[in-house]
Structures are given as structure tokens and as C-alpha cells.
Amino acid sequence: MTGRHKKFLNPEEAVTEIVKDLSSSEPDQVKLFADVYVFLTGGKTWPGRHKESSDFTEQISIWYQTDRNQKKVFYNWHRFRELLAGAFLKAKLGTTDIAKIYSRVMWVNSYSGTNERGEDGIWVETEMEKFKCVQCGNCCLNLNDAICTTADREDLIRWEKEGRWDILDWVSFLLEDDRTLADLWISPRTGEEVTRCPWLRKLPKKDKYKCRIHNTKPAHCKKYPKSKKHALTTGCKGF
């Protein structure tokens, strides 16, 4: 790939990516959520803990207060997506402010602009042109990023057409909200999720790995990493 890789997002798409990225319980992400939420709503936030009366478990997230005269409230990270989406809706930000927030959250440069059709939005310099897979195997040796990942319908159809029943043996089908999900990778022997990809093999006498199903691997794997931040926060050595 030559030159800078850019993508255009309309305001709704940009906000969706921001909200999705900040829906996490990681300490750095919680702090970032707090900063963005205060920017959108005013008030103040600080890290905190709160014991649930129902089961006495301790939740770690943030306390929020609109001003000194109002009672503080505790926001569990499970509500982050809902809270941020609502805050963006009320704030009615212009593309310049959305671009600033996007840059801070996603660790890339972005700026307000228009696309070839003259539509307003933001341009994002993804930096994905710098990415090169070094076959370190990290994404496959540590499947934290892929836990609870489901195979696309196209993956399942392709594997069936190819007669790859060996791959399908590692897929678990379950019904959720009237939808059939195909979870990856589930051990056919134990029925549990594995922490290392079953298709990963180490190259002889090299500190490199290869995928045994590279030409037909799932869409989730083909799209990894989804962004520069995604790579850096999941241990990818490709940047």
C-alpha cells in the first residue's frame, strides 16, 4: 500500500465507532470515557467503586455529578454505550468537534471535511498503510480479542461448500434472540472455548507462525486488526 490510507465517515458513523470503542471496562478506556462524557455533558467525573446490594459484588467504573448541588451517581461500564449515545444526541456536535473526539479516542489524525458527493463528515488518516503482519502469532496465541466471536454466514457457506467439516467441528451453534450464532473456536472434545487458535502452527526453527486455514480463514481474522488502536491494544507487532 502506498501513500496515506484514509477513510471518510459521516457524523453518525464516526460517533458509532467512538461509542463502540469506549464501551469497555479497561481502566484507560474508563478514564477516556469519563473525559469524553464530561466534554459532552459538563459536570465532573472521577473513578470509583460501588457495591451492588443484590449480590454484594464490587463494580469498578465512574462517579458522575452535574454540579455541586446535585447528588452524585454511579455509572457502571455496562451503561457506557447507552450513556454516550444519548450524550452525543443531545450535544448535537459539528464535524470539527466530532473529529477532535475521534482523534483522541482512536489515536489517529482526523479532520472535518466533505466527500466526493459533497457530504459533510470527517476524514480519518488510519495509518493502516504502516501495518505489516510479521507472523508473530500473537493474535492467534492469545484469543482474548476473539472470545465470543461468531463466524459470518459467508464463512459457514464457504466451509460447507469446501467440505471443511474439520473447521466446522470447531464451531458451536446456538440460538440467541431468534438468531443462530456460530461461535468460534469451541473444542469439539470439551465443548469449551479455546485460548489458542487450533489452526496455528509454528514454523520449524523460526520464531514465526502460519495459519493452516489461511486461504479460508474467518472474516474476523481477515479483518484483524481493525484499526491502529486495535492493533496496539491487543499486542499486535505489525506497527
trRosetta pair geometry for C-beta under 8 A, 3 or more apart (Angstrom, degrees):
i j d omega theta_ij theta_ji phi_ij phi_ji
1 5 6.3 0 163 -64 140 114
1 128 7.5 -5 88 111 168 81
1 129 4.4 -134 109 -127 120 84
2 129 7.3 66 -149 -152 3 132
3 129 6.8 -145 85 -101 41 164
4 125 5.5 -32 176 -143 126 103
4 127 7.7 -33 -148 -88 85 45
4 129 6.2 -134 -130 11 30 142
5 125 7.4 112 76 -162 54 55
5 126 4.9 -53 102 55 103 107
5 127 7.0 -103 51 5 99 6
5 128 4.7 -60 71 55 154 90
5 129 4.5 165 -18 -37 104 93
6 123 5.6 -5 -172 -175 122 99
6 124 6.4 150 -156 76 66 49
6 125 5.6 -35 -97 -97 83 54
6 126 6.8 168 -110 -1 25 87
7 123 7.6 159 80 -155 34 56
7 124 5.2 -17 60 59 82 103
7 126 5.9 48 2 -42 104 122
8 113 7.6 -98 -123 85 101 108
8 115 4.7 96 172 -89 165 109
8 121 5.6 86 177 92 89 136
8 122 7.4 164 -152 84 57 39
8 123 5.7 -30 -99 -100 72 67
8 124 7.6 177 -88 16 23 80
9 13 4.1 -137 -162 93 93 115
9 14 4.2 123 119 -61 132 83
9 17 7.0 -65 -134 2 158 134
9 102 7.9 164 60 -121 144 157
9 121 5.4 -170 92 175 44 121
9 122 5.5 -13 61 60 93 86
9 124 6.3 36 -2 -14 112 119
10 13 5.1 90 51 10 70 105
10 14 7.1 -140 92 -7 32 91
10 119 6.4 -42 -101 144 104 125
10 120 7.5 79 -139 90 75 58
10 121 4.4 -87 -107 -97 38 123
11 14 5.7 -59 -146 37 31 111
11 15 6.2 27 159 -17 67 108
11 93 7.9 177 -152 83 122 85
11 95 6.0 -107 -82 -92 100 81
11 98 5.7 -155 -133 -55 84 174
11 120 7.2 12 -33 112 104 95
11 121 6.1 -136 -36 -118 58 68
11 122 7.6 94 -88 -10 54 95
12 15 5.9 -56 -147 38 29 109
12 16 6.3 34 153 -24 64 107
13 16 5.6 -53 -148 33 31 115
13 17 6.6 30 155 -18 64 103
13 121 7.5 13 45 -146 110 126
14 17 6.0 -56 -154 34 31 109
14 18 6.5 30 151 -18 65 107
14 98 5.2 86 109 161 141 122
14 99 7.6 -51 -161 -79 156 52
14 102 5.4 -60 -169 -79 109 135
14 110 7.9 141 -133 170 126 155
14 121 7.0 159 -26 -167 122 88
14 122 5.3 64 -84 33 149 125
14 124 8.0 167 -110 -51 101 122
15 18 5.6 -55 -148 37 34 113
15 19 6.1 33 156 -19 68 108
15 85 7.6 104 151 -120 113 63
15 88 4.9 125 -150 178 130 160
15 98 6.6 -68 -64 -139 83 119
16 19 5.9 -56 -145 38 28 109
16 20 6.2 27 157 -18 63 109
17 20 5.8 -56 -144 38 28 111
17 21 6.2 28 158 -20 64 109
17 102 7.3 47 85 -129 117 102
17 106 7.1 10 137 -74 119 133
18 21 6.0 -60 -150 35 27 109
18 22 6.4 7 161 -5 64 114
18 36 7.4 -179 172 -159 119 158
18 84 7.3 -145 117 163 95 137
18 88 7.8 129 78 -78 129 143
18 98 7.9 -131 -24 -161 148 81
18 101 6.1 27 -125 129 150 111
18 102 6.0 -98 -72 -97 112 68
18 105 5.2 95 -133 62 86 167
18 106 7.5 -90 -95 -39 70 102
19 22 6.3 -70 -146 45 26 100
19 23 6.6 37 155 -38 64 105
19 80 7.9 165 -165 133 71 84
19 81 5.6 84 166 -141 101 68
19 84 4.6 173 -119 101 88 127
19 85 5.4 50 -127 -67 152 79
19 88 7.2 -88 -64 -8 115 142
20 23 5.9 -51 -152 14 31 116
20 81 7.3 36 -94 -116 42 108
21 24 7.5 -43 161 -11 43 118
21 29 7.6 -143 148 -137 72 115
21 105 5.6 119 90 160 140 116
21 106 6.6 -127 -80 -83 173 79
21 229 7.3 34 -144 101 132 147
22 29 6.0 172 -138 -176 55 95
22 32 6.3 -131 -117 103 103 103
22 33 4.5 135 -177 -90 115 91
22 36 6.6 -86 -101 42 162 147
22 80 5.8 -135 126 160 87 129
22 81 7.9 157 84 -83 79 57
22 84 6.1 111 81 -64 130 162
22 105 6.4 -66 -55 -142 106 127
23 77 7.5 123 -169 168 49 86
23 80 4.9 173 -115 85 58 114
23 81 4.2 17 -98 -61 128 97
23 84 7.7 -120 -67 22 82 134
24 29 4.1 1 77 114 116 161
24 30 7.5 -114 95 -52 73 66
24 33 7.9 -173 50 -43 72 126
24 77 6.8 -52 109 -179 23 131
24 80 7.5 -60 22 59 38 160
25 29 7.4 49 63 73 10 119
25 30 6.6 20 -157 -61 38 111
25 60 7.2 93 -169 80 105 95
25 61 7.4 -71 -128 -90 85 83
25 77 4.3 157 -91 71 77 166
26 29 4.2 73 66 13 95 113
26 30 6.8 -164 85 -15 44 84
26 233 7.9 25 -165 -166 177 126
27 30 5.6 -52 -145 30 30 113
27 31 6.6 27 158 -15 63 103
27 47 7.9 14 -148 -118 87 139
28 31 5.9 -55 -154 36 32 110
28 32 6.4 31 150 -18 65 108
29 32 5.4 -53 -145 39 35 113
29 33 6.2 43 152 -24 66 101
30 33 5.6 -48 -149 32 31 115
30 34 6.5 34 151 -21 62 103
30 47 6.8 79 122 -109 126 95
30 60 7.7 -61 -94 133 169 89
30 61 6.2 -149 -142 -144 127 52
30 62 6.2 172 176 -43 101 103
30 77 6.2 -74 -100 -91 101 118
31 34 5.6 -52 -152 32 33 114
31 35 6.6 33 151 -19 65 103
31 47 7.1 -32 -84 -65 83 109
32 35 5.7 -51 -150 34 34 112
32 36 6.4 28 155 -13 66 107
32 104 7.5 174 -151 138 106 99
32 105 6.3 121 167 -116 130 74
33 36 6.0 -63 -149 41 29 106
33 37 5.9 28 156 -22 68 112
33 62 7.3 -153 92 -10 108 144
33 77 7.6 137 31 -126 168 86
33 80 5.4 -54 -145 -141 149 125
33 84 7.1 -93 -148 -68 94 123
34 37 5.8 -56 -141 37 27 111
34 38 6.3 25 160 -17 63 107
34 45 3.9 -150 -158 101 107 145
34 46 7.6 111 -161 -69 151 15
34 47 7.6 -92 -44 -65 158 64
34 62 5.0 170 -89 -113 114 157
34 64 7.9 -159 -133 -86 87 93
35 38 6.1 -59 -150 36 26 107
35 39 6.5 29 151 -22 62 107
35 45 7.9 -118 -56 53 35 127
35 104 7.9 -109 109 146 132 142
36 39 5.5 -54 -152 33 33 116
36 40 6.4 26 154 -15 66 108
36 84 7.0 21 111 -124 122 112
36 101 5.9 86 -130 -148 108 113
36 104 7.6 171 -79 92 100 127
36 105 6.8 25 -71 -73 142 115
37 40 5.9 -61 -151 40 31 108
37 41 6.0 -15 166 17 69 116
37 45 6.5 65 77 -39 117 149
37 64 7.2 -69 126 -110 136 133
37 83 6.6 4 -121 134 126 118
37 84 6.5 -93 -88 -93 89 78
37 87 6.0 -159 -138 -56 69 174
38 41 6.5 -76 -127 56 25 82
38 42 6.8 -4 -169 -179 62 6
38 43 6.1 -123 -128 75 81 72
38 44 6.3 35 -122 -115 129 31
38 45 5.5 -128 -57 2 114 106
39 101 7.1 179 95 -95 150 111
40 84 7.6 116 23 -142 163 63
40 87 4.0 80 123 158 141 117
40 88 6.4 -63 -134 -73 144 49
40 90 7.6 100 164 70 102 95
40 91 4.7 -86 -155 -60 87 144
40 93 7.8 -75 -116 -46 89 122
41 66 7.4 -86 147 -113 107 85
41 87 5.3 -74 -52 -134 105 116
41 90 7.7 50 -98 80 82 131
41 91 7.6 -92 -66 -70 54 107
42 66 6.6 47 99 -155 98 73
42 67 8.0 -8 135 -61 112 86
43 64 6.3 54 130 -179 140 85
43 65 5.6 -175 -168 95 109 46
43 66 4.2 -77 -88 -124 123 34
43 67 6.4 -101 -107 -50 76 51
44 64 7.6 171 89 -149 41 53
44 65 5.7 -10 59 61 83 91
45 62 4.9 8 -174 175 114 129
45 63 6.6 160 -154 81 62 52
45 64 5.0 -18 -100 -99 89 73
45 65 7.7 168 -83 21 43 66
46 62 6.7 151 76 -155 27 83
46 63 5.5 -12 60 55 79 99
47 60 7.6 1 -174 -174 96 86
47 61 7.8 -163 -148 122 62 22
47 62 6.0 -62 -106 -103 38 69
47 63 7.8 34 114 12 10 82
48 60 7.7 -179 96 -148 37 53
48 61 6.9 -22 66 75 75 55
48 62 6.1 88 24 -150 91 25
48 63 4.2 51 -3 -25 150 101
48 74 6.5 -112 94 -120 130 98
49 58 5.4 1 -175 -177 112 108
49 59 6.9 155 -157 78 58 47
49 60 5.5 -24 -102 -99 80 67
50 58 7.2 148 73 -156 32 62
50 59 5.1 -23 64 60 86 98
50 61 7.3 -37 17 39 111 97
50 74 4.4 61 -58 -158 158 163
50 76 7.6 -105 57 -73 127 87
51 56 6.0 -8 -176 -152 109 51
51 57 7.2 164 -149 83 64 28
51 58 5.3 -36 -93 -96 70 69
51 59 7.6 168 -94 14 20 77
52 55 5.6 13 97 46 118 75
52 56 6.6 -101 74 -43 71 9
52 57 5.2 5 35 55 115 77
52 58 7.7 -154 5 -83 78 21
52 59 6.2 77 -39 -21 99 111
53 56 7.4 21 -142 -71 22 57
59 74 7.5 109 87 157 122 129
59 76 5.1 -47 175 -111 145 103
60 77 7.9 5 91 -17 64 116
61 74 6.8 104 72 178 112 85
61 75 5.6 -125 135 95 131 61
61 76 4.9 -176 -22 -126 160 33
61 77 4.8 -158 -110 -37 111 75
62 74 7.6 165 92 -152 40 57
62 75 5.4 -10 68 58 86 100
63 72 5.0 14 178 172 112 124
63 73 7.1 154 -157 78 65 33
63 74 5.6 -38 -101 -97 69 64
63 75 7.6 155 -108 15 19 78
64 72 6.8 152 74 -159 34 75
64 73 5.5 -26 63 64 88 85
64 74 7.8 151 17 -103 77 17
64 75 5.6 33 -6 -12 121 119
65 68 7.3 56 147 -88 131 31
65 70 6.0 161 -165 81 79 93
65 71 7.6 -131 -121 120 93 23
65 72 4.3 -49 -73 -100 105 78
65 73 7.4 150 -81 16 55 67
66 70 4.8 19 49 46 98 152
67 70 5.5 84 54 9 69 103
75 79 5.6 -114 -165 70 86 123
75 80 7.3 102 152 -77 115 64
75 83 6.3 20 -152 -59 137 163
76 79 5.5 91 68 4 75 100
77 80 5.2 -10 -163 -26 57 119
79 82 5.2 -62 -166 49 67 112
79 83 5.3 66 138 -26 91 109
80 83 5.8 -62 -141 41 27 109
80 84 5.9 21 166 -15 67 111
81 84 6.3 -59 -144 38 23 105
81 85 6.2 23 159 -19 61 111
82 85 6.0 -59 -147 36 24 110
82 86 6.4 20 158 -14 61 111
83 86 6.0 -63 -152 39 27 108
83 87 6.2 25 154 -20 66 110
84 87 5.5 -56 -144 37 33 111
84 88 6.3 33 158 -19 67 104
85 88 6.1 -54 -150 35 28 109
85 89 6.5 30 151 -22 61 108
86 89 5.5 -55 -149 33 33 115
86 90 6.4 24 157 -13 67 107
87 90 6.0 -58 -148 40 31 105
87 91 6.0 30 156 -23 66 112
88 91 5.7 -57 -140 36 29 112
88 93 6.9 -63 -151 11 74 111
89 92 7.6 13 167 -59 31 66
93 97 4.2 -112 -167 81 118 125
93 98 5.2 142 110 -53 125 83
93 101 7.7 28 145 -2 172 134
94 97 5.6 93 58 14 71 98
94 98 7.1 -133 103 -4 36 94
94 112 7.5 3 139 -108 93 143
95 98 5.3 -56 -142 40 37 115
95 99 6.1 44 156 -26 69 103
95 112 4.0 114 114 -125 107 103
95 113 7.7 -138 142 17 143 36
95 120 5.5 -140 -40 167 145 103
95 121 6.2 175 -126 -160 132 12
95 122 5.5 -179 -172 -61 99 84
96 99 5.8 -54 -152 32 27 112
96 100 6.8 29 150 -20 61 103
96 112 4.6 -45 -78 -35 61 140
97 100 5.5 -50 -150 32 37 114
97 101 6.5 33 154 -15 67 103
98 101 5.9 -57 -151 39 33 108
98 102 6.1 36 151 -23 67 108
98 112 7.8 101 56 -87 90 90
98 122 6.0 -135 102 -40 105 136
99 102 5.5 -52 -143 36 31 115
99 103 6.4 35 156 -23 64 103
99 110 4.5 -150 -156 116 84 96
99 111 5.2 74 -175 -123 151 19
99 112 5.1 -119 -18 -49 144 68
99 122 4.3 172 -88 -126 94 129
100 103 5.9 -53 -151 31 28 112
100 104 6.7 23 154 -14 62 107
101 104 5.9 -60 -152 38 32 109
101 105 6.1 22 158 -13 69 113
102 105 6.0 -64 -143 43 27 104
102 106 5.6 -12 174 13 67 120
102 108 7.9 -43 138 66 88 88
102 110 4.7 -31 95 53 121 156
102 122 6.2 141 26 117 157 163
102 124 6.8 -95 145 -97 136 111
103 106 6.8 -71 -126 52 16 87
103 107 7.8 86 177 -86 50 5
103 108 6.4 -113 -130 81 62 48
103 109 6.0 16 -124 -128 114 30
103 110 4.8 -150 -65 31 86 89
106 110 7.5 54 58 -23 126 129
106 124 7.5 -15 95 -147 152 128
106 227 6.3 -73 -163 166 106 150
106 228 7.6 92 161 55 83 95
106 229 5.3 -128 -162 -12 55 140
107 228 6.0 -125 93 98 109 113
107 229 4.6 135 30 -78 120 102
107 232 7.3 -65 89 40 165 145
108 124 6.0 60 107 -172 131 92
108 125 5.8 -162 172 79 105 69
108 126 6.1 -13 -147 -124 162 28
108 127 5.8 -148 -120 -1 110 110
108 227 7.5 -108 -24 -176 135 109
108 228 5.8 125 -68 35 110 134
108 229 7.5 -105 -24 -30 95 99
109 124 7.7 150 91 -155 50 50
109 125 4.5 8 67 41 97 120
110 122 5.1 39 169 163 113 121
110 123 6.4 177 -153 87 68 47
110 124 4.4 -18 -102 -103 106 68
110 125 6.9 -156 -77 16 52 70
111 122 6.5 165 84 -155 23 83
111 123 5.7 -14 61 56 76 93
112 120 7.6 -12 -169 -165 93 90
112 121 7.8 173 -148 103 58 27
112 122 5.8 -53 -98 -102 42 74
112 123 7.9 35 124 14 6 80
113 120 7.9 169 101 -146 27 53
113 121 6.9 -29 73 74 64 65
113 122 6.7 89 29 -138 79 30
113 123 4.6 6 36 -16 136 110
114 117 8.0 -128 168 72 95 51
114 118 5.3 -6 175 -149 135 35
114 119 6.1 147 -154 66 81 33
114 120 5.8 -43 -97 -90 80 44
114 121 7.1 105 -117 28 36 75
115 118 7.2 -59 68 7 62 16
115 119 5.2 -4 35 51 103 91
115 121 6.4 18 -29 34 100 124
126 129 7.9 112 81 -9 90 73
126 227 6.5 -114 -155 -136 97 77
126 228 6.6 167 172 -22 63 101
127 130 5.2 -20 171 15 83 118
127 131 7.8 101 126 -31 72 88
127 228 4.8 29 71 -68 118 139
127 239 7.7 46 134 -130 117 120
128 131 5.2 -32 -162 8 59 121
128 227 7.5 -88 -72 -135 106 41
128 228 6.8 -129 -71 -55 63 82
130 228 7.8 40 57 -106 116 111
130 239 5.8 54 116 -135 112 78
131 225 6.9 -145 -130 43 148 106
131 228 7.6 -143 -60 -96 110 70
131 231 6.6 -156 -112 -73 119 162
131 238 4.7 37 -159 136 79 118
131 239 5.9 -35 -97 -77 70 75
132 238 5.5 -173 66 -161 38 88
133 238 5.4 -27 -89 -104 38 126
134 208 7.7 -116 147 -116 65 100
134 237 5.4 -65 43 99 131 107
134 238 6.0 -171 -4 -94 88 64
135 203 7.7 25 152 -10 137 128
135 208 4.1 35 114 -160 122 100
135 209 5.5 -174 174 51 84 58
135 210 6.8 -10 -147 -75 122 59
136 207 7.8 -1 -129 140 63 90
136 208 7.3 -62 -86 -120 30 60
136 209 7.2 5 122 19 17 104
136 236 7.8 147 51 -153 129 49
136 237 4.7 74 -20 33 157 129
136 238 8.0 -137 10 -51 116 72
137 140 5.3 -72 -164 54 68 103
137 141 4.9 67 137 -29 96 109
137 200 6.0 102 -146 -163 108 131
137 202 7.3 -25 -65 -94 162 75
137 208 7.3 148 -27 -169 105 37
137 209 3.3 70 -74 15 120 146
138 141 5.8 -57 -131 39 26 107
138 142 6.1 -21 -180 27 65 106
138 234 7.6 139 129 132 114 80
138 235 4.7 -140 172 118 139 108
138 236 6.1 -174 76 -98 131 42
138 237 6.4 121 -5 -8 139 95
139 142 7.3 -71 -131 61 17 75
139 145 6.5 -42 -147 42 85 136
139 146 7.8 91 172 -29 83 114
139 221 7.8 135 128 -134 128 79
139 224 5.6 129 -164 149 156 148
139 225 7.7 -144 -90 -67 139 82
139 234 6.7 48 -104 133 84 123
139 235 7.7 177 -69 78 59 92
139 236 6.2 20 -56 -91 106 92
140 143 7.1 12 -155 -75 32 83
140 196 7.0 55 146 -165 67 66
140 197 3.9 -58 -164 17 92 132
140 199 7.7 -92 -155 71 132 77
140 200 4.2 145 138 -77 134 136
140 209 6.7 -149 61 121 132 149
140 211 7.0 -166 -83 -90 158 94
141 196 5.6 -11 -147 -125 43 97
141 197 7.6 -64 -61 17 28 88
141 200 6.8 -149 -68 132 63 169
141 209 7.6 -172 -48 -40 103 166
142 145 7.8 73 112 3 83 87
142 195 7.1 -20 -135 169 45 88
142 196 7.6 -14 -68 -94 28 69
142 234 8.0 -180 96 178 114 83
142 235 6.6 35 57 52 143 149
143 146 4.4 -63 -167 53 88 107
143 147 6.2 118 128 -55 89 70
143 185 7.4 -96 -135 26 162 102
143 193 7.8 -149 103 164 137 104
143 194 6.9 73 21 101 154 70
143 195 5.5 -169 35 -164 103 38
143 196 6.5 -162 -18 -85 109 19
143 197 6.2 138 -76 -52 117 73
144 147 6.0 -25 -154 -13 34 113
144 234 7.1 -167 76 -141 105 93
145 224 7.2 104 121 -121 145 127
145 230 7.9 88 -137 -176 135 94
145 234 4.8 22 -64 -135 131 141
146 149 4.4 -54 -167 -4 69 138
146 184 6.6 -61 168 99 113 104
146 185 7.7 23 131 -4 130 86
146 197 7.8 45 53 -76 160 98
146 220 6.3 109 -123 139 97 140
146 221 7.9 11 -98 -73 133 79
147 193 6.4 70 -134 165 80 155
148 183 6.9 -54 -141 -132 40 106
148 193 7.9 -39 -54 -97 52 154
149 183 7.3 113 76 -151 44 60
149 184 5.1 -40 88 57 95 102
149 218 7.6 118 137 121 125 153
149 220 4.9 56 -174 -115 137 169
150 181 4.8 -88 -114 -166 140 90
150 182 5.2 106 -166 63 87 60
150 183 5.7 -50 -98 -88 72 44
150 184 6.8 147 -123 3 20 88
151 155 4.2 -115 -178 81 102 138
151 156 5.6 116 118 -52 125 88
151 171 6.0 -35 -1 -124 139 128
151 182 4.2 -53 44 101 98 122
151 183 7.9 -67 -3 5 82 2
151 184 5.5 102 -49 -43 89 116
151 218 5.3 -107 -119 -124 83 122
151 219 7.7 119 -156 22 56 90
151 220 7.7 -96 -103 -5 47 112
152 155 4.6 107 58 -3 77 100
152 156 7.4 -146 96 -2 46 84
152 218 7.0 144 13 -164 86 85
152 219 4.6 32 -5 11 133 136
152 220 7.9 172 -24 -30 94 78
153 156 5.8 -56 -154 36 36 111
153 157 6.3 35 152 -18 69 106
154 157 5.8 -53 -144 38 32 110
154 158 6.2 32 157 -20 65 109
154 219 6.9 73 66 -48 113 126
155 158 5.9 -62 -151 37 27 110
155 159 6.3 22 157 -17 65 109
155 182 7.8 -163 80 93 115 145
155 218 5.0 15 -120 -124 151 73
155 219 5.9 -118 -53 -11 115 90
156 159 6.0 -56 -145 37 28 108
156 160 6.4 27 156 -18 63 107
156 168 7.5 84 -139 -108 75 102
156 171 7.4 152 -103 174 96 170
156 182 5.8 -169 -71 -59 127 172
157 160 5.9 -59 -151 36 29 110
157 161 6.3 26 154 -17 65 108
158 161 5.8 -57 -148 38 31 109
158 162 6.1 20 157 -11 66 112
158 216 6.2 -168 134 -153 124 105
159 162 5.8 -61 -142 45 29 106
159 164 4.2 -86 -158 62 82 113
159 167 5.1 -113 -142 79 133 130
159 168 5.5 152 133 -56 133 96
159 216 6.8 126 -86 159 75 127
160 163 7.6 34 179 -72 30 31
160 164 7.7 -78 -56 43 21 75
160 168 7.1 67 -76 -69 70 143
162 216 6.3 -54 5 -121 172 159
164 167 4.2 14 144 18 113 115
164 168 6.4 128 106 -16 73 90
164 213 7.6 88 -155 -131 145 125
164 216 6.6 -178 -47 115 162 153
165 168 5.2 -55 -141 45 43 113
165 169 6.3 62 153 -37 67 93
166 169 5.8 -40 -155 15 29 118
166 170 7.9 18 149 -9 53 101
167 170 6.2 -67 -170 35 40 105
167 171 7.2 36 139 -23 69 108
167 199 7.9 14 -109 -72 90 131
167 213 6.2 97 -92 -115 124 157
167 216 7.5 -103 -56 110 164 119
168 171 5.3 -54 -152 27 48 117
169 188 4.6 -26 164 -62 97 145
170 184 7.0 47 127 -138 96 71
170 185 4.7 -12 163 -159 117 91
170 186 6.1 154 -178 55 55 56
170 187 7.2 -8 -129 -98 81 26
170 188 6.3 -84 -83 -34 52 95
170 198 5.9 -145 -110 35 152 145
171 182 5.0 -5 -176 -176 118 98
171 183 6.9 148 -161 69 60 48
171 184 6.2 -27 -107 -85 76 71
171 185 7.7 -58 -78 -127 50 54
171 186 6.8 76 -150 32 11 102
172 182 7.3 149 71 -159 40 47
172 183 4.5 -21 62 58 95 104
172 186 3.8 20 -25 25 118 162
172 191 7.4 94 -101 -153 136 67
173 180 6.0 -5 -166 -174 101 103
173 181 7.1 157 -150 81 50 48
173 182 5.6 -17 -95 -101 73 69
173 183 7.8 -168 -76 16 23 78
174 180 7.4 159 82 -152 29 58
174 181 5.5 -19 64 59 79 96
174 183 6.7 17 13 -11 109 115
175 178 7.2 4 -175 -111 99 17
175 179 7.2 151 -155 75 58 35
175 180 5.8 -34 -97 -96 66 63
175 181 7.6 162 -101 14 15 80
176 179 5.7 -32 73 64 70 86
176 181 5.4 8 20 -10 116 124
183 186 5.7 65 102 -37 105 120
183 193 7.4 -81 155 -90 122 101
184 218 6.2 -70 -62 -43 169 164
184 220 7.2 -168 54 33 145 144
185 193 7.0 105 71 -150 52 66
185 194 5.2 -36 91 38 103 109
185 197 6.4 113 0 -130 152 58
185 198 5.8 -161 161 3 151 105
186 191 6.5 -2 173 -159 107 37
186 192 6.9 -178 -151 97 75 13
186 193 5.9 -48 -99 -88 66 52
186 194 7.4 172 -115 -9 17 84
187 190 4.4 27 90 39 131 91
187 191 6.6 -56 77 -5 80 18
187 192 5.7 1 33 57 111 64
187 193 7.7 150 -4 -134 84 5
187 194 5.4 107 -51 -56 97 103
187 198 7.8 141 -99 -66 72 133
188 191 7.7 30 -150 -70 20 53
194 197 7.5 133 101 -94 121 19
194 198 6.3 78 64 -48 167 93
196 200 6.6 -98 168 41 91 132
197 200 4.5 94 78 -21 103 108
197 211 7.7 -32 126 -121 146 90
199 211 5.7 36 125 -162 108 74
199 212 4.4 -133 -170 46 83 97
199 213 4.8 -52 -156 9 151 102
199 217 7.5 -176 96 -106 155 98
200 209 5.5 -1 -170 179 98 132
200 210 7.7 151 -153 78 55 35
200 211 6.4 -36 -98 -103 59 60
200 212 7.5 -130 -65 -3 12 92
201 209 6.5 152 80 -159 37 79
201 210 5.6 -24 67 63 90 82
201 211 7.9 149 23 -107 80 14
201 212 5.7 78 -9 -52 117 102
202 206 7.6 -178 171 74 79 73
202 208 7.5 131 -156 84 63 39
202 209 5.4 -49 -101 -100 51 80
203 206 4.2 -15 93 57 112 119
203 208 4.8 0 25 79 127 89
203 209 6.6 -155 -11 -97 83 23
203 210 6.0 81 -62 -13 95 103
210 214 7.0 -56 178 -48 84 128
211 214 4.1 122 81 -72 107 80
211 217 5.9 -11 157 -71 147 136
211 221 7.5 122 -124 168 157 147
213 216 5.3 -70 177 66 91 84
213 217 5.2 126 107 -77 91 72
214 217 5.8 -21 -136 -25 25 116
217 221 4.4 -69 148 76 123 140
217 222 6.2 154 89 -51 100 83
218 221 5.1 97 64 7 77 99
218 222 7.2 -142 104 -4 42 90
219 222 5.4 -56 -145 38 38 113
219 223 6.0 27 160 -14 71 111
220 223 6.3 -67 -150 41 23 103
220 224 6.8 34 151 -38 60 104
221 224 5.7 -46 -152 12 35 117
223 226 5.9 24 148 -87 99 79
224 230 7.6 -134 -144 135 67 126
224 236 7.8 -175 162 -87 97 137
225 228 7.6 100 111 -90 133 15
225 230 4.3 166 -177 99 102 106
225 231 3.7 -140 6 -68 174 83
225 234 6.9 175 -111 45 114 127
225 236 5.4 -92 -50 -21 133 167
225 238 7.1 -171 3 51 118 133
226 230 4.5 84 50 -11 82 169
227 230 4.4 104 49 1 74 104
227 231 7.1 -136 94 -5 43 84
228 231 5.8 -57 -156 33 31 111
228 232 6.4 20 155 -12 67 111
228 239 6.4 87 -145 -96 83 150
229 232 5.8 -60 -142 42 32 106
229 233 5.9 18 164 -9 69 115
230 233 6.4 -65 -139 44 21 101
230 234 6.2 -3 167 0 60 120
230 236 7.8 35 116 4 68 137
231 234 6.5 -82 -148 46 20 95
231 236 3.8 -79 -162 60 80 137
231 238 5.9 -90 -155 55 137 102
231 239 5.5 117 114 -19 140 119
232 236 6.9 -67 -59 51 28 91
232 239 6.3 -43 -69 43 89 145
236 239 6.8 71 106 1 100 92
